[in-house]
Amino acid sequence: MSEGLHADLTERIIGAAMEVHRPLGPGLDEKIYETALCVEFGLRNLHFDQQKRHPVYFKGRPVGTAITDLIIDNSVVVESKVVDTLHETHVAQLLTYLRLTRLQVGLLLNFKNYSLQFKRITISKPSSQSAESLS
């Protein structure tokens, strides 16, 4: 068993992603993998929110909406990618989503290559800053 916050849940998510990647193979459109993940999560009785919208504020004024790919069991943000390799910009995006959602664990899943690539990101207890202070 892995250690860390939501370790069992992230293992279940990665297992579901491998189950999706195996038959579909690499390199399809990101939305295909996201939708297939939703099917697999449903079969595994994992609660998820797909394409959840989160308002973004700057100096107390709404400036837009951030949309997370998936949030699993109100605990883990999952971002699906189809890129040659995961970069720091993908990590930065996920960190922003974690701050915005006030969650502590996220997974980047990359379906482009022959083997599924994944990266687990954790942050300490979310800041007491409100989403309004995100810029």
PyMOL commands that set and color helices and strands:
alter all, ss='L'
color gray80, all
select helices_A, chain A and resi 7-24+30-43+88-101+131-133
alter helices_A, ss='H'
color red, helices_A
select strands_A, chain A and resi 48-58+61-72+76-81+105-110+117-122
alter strands_A, ss='S'
color yellow, strands_A
deselect
rebuild
show_as cartoon
